[in-house]
Amino acid sequence: MEPKNTSGIATLLTKEARFRLLEESIPRLHKCLDRLTESDIWFRPNQNTVSIGNLVLHLCGNVRQWLISGMGGAPDHRKRQLEFDEEGPIASVELHKMLDQLAAEIQAILERLSSEDLVSEYDVQGHRVSGVSILVHVVEHFSYHVGQVTILVKSRKDVDMGYYQGQDLEQRNE
């Protein structure tokens, strides 16, 4: 059975993606970067762990490839391995600018997505995927790496990031 209001579902999905990316994840990355020195940002704990700087570059590359290029139609110039090979330093202020530019590009794409865009198929990174799949991938992938950045900051600086400060998370659905 077909959903009765697909445009309503499209609106809900893009609204949630906007919240998760623009109001939650990107601000958390800014908050993490603000806690760190340049050497902290580019520190690699070991050979198999990339730096926080690498993760920021990787997130920008991934979103551009999947959402901005994949759904938005912009040219795909991504060189994925360079995101991990970069040893820095790229200054914190530049990483902040990259995230702000990414947020503006995400906002522009999400504002114009239609129900048709979400059910259409796109070729991205060797995969044939729907617009829904792209949004789910981008939000999930972004959140995953923001969690990694957060744990690296918390372990390096011994700080509580305060993401839920002022919220009562003990409320129950009764």
LINCOR-V863143 format. One record per pair of residues at least 4 apart in sequence whose C-alpha atoms are under 6 Angstrom apart, sorted by the first residue. I is the first residue (numbers start at 1). GAP is how many residues later the second one is. D is the distance in Angstrom with one decimal. If there is no record, write none. Layout:
BEGIN
I,GAP,D / I,GAP,D
END
This chain:
BEGIN
7,108,5.5 / 10,105,5.3 / 11,4,5.9 / 14,4,6.0 / 17,4,6.0 / 18,4,5.4 / 19,4,4.9 / 20,4,5.1 / 21,4,4.9 / 21,5,6.0 / 22,4,5.6 / 36,4,5.5 / 39,4,5.9 / 41,11,5.2 / 41,12,5.3 / 42,9,5.0 / 42,11,5.5 / 43,8,5.4 / 44,5,6.0 / 44,6,5.5 / 44,7,4.8 / 52,97,5.9 / 54,4,6.0 / 54,29,5.7 / 54,30,5.4 / 57,26,5.4 / 58,4,6.0 / 58,25,5.2 / 63,4,5.4 / 64,4,4.6 / 64,5,5.8 / 65,4,5.1 / 65,5,5.9 / 65,11,5.9 / 66,4,4.7 / 67,4,5.1 / 68,4,4.6 / 68,6,6.0 / 69,4,4.7 / 69,5,4.3 / 69,6,5.7 / 69,7,5.6 / 70,54,5.6 / 82,4,5.9 / 113,4,5.9 / 116,4,6.0 / 117,14,5.9 / 118,13,3.9 / 118,14,5.0 / 119,11,5.6 / 119,12,5.6 / 120,10,5.4 / 120,11,5.9 / 121,8,5.2 / 121,9,4.2 / 122,6,5.6 / 122,7,5.4 / 123,4,5.5 / 123,5,4.6 / 129,4,6.0 / 133,4,5.9 / 136,4,6.0 / 137,4,5.8 / 138,4,5.9 / 151,4,6.0 / 152,4,5.9 / 153,4,5.8 / 154,4,5.0 / 154,5,5.1
END
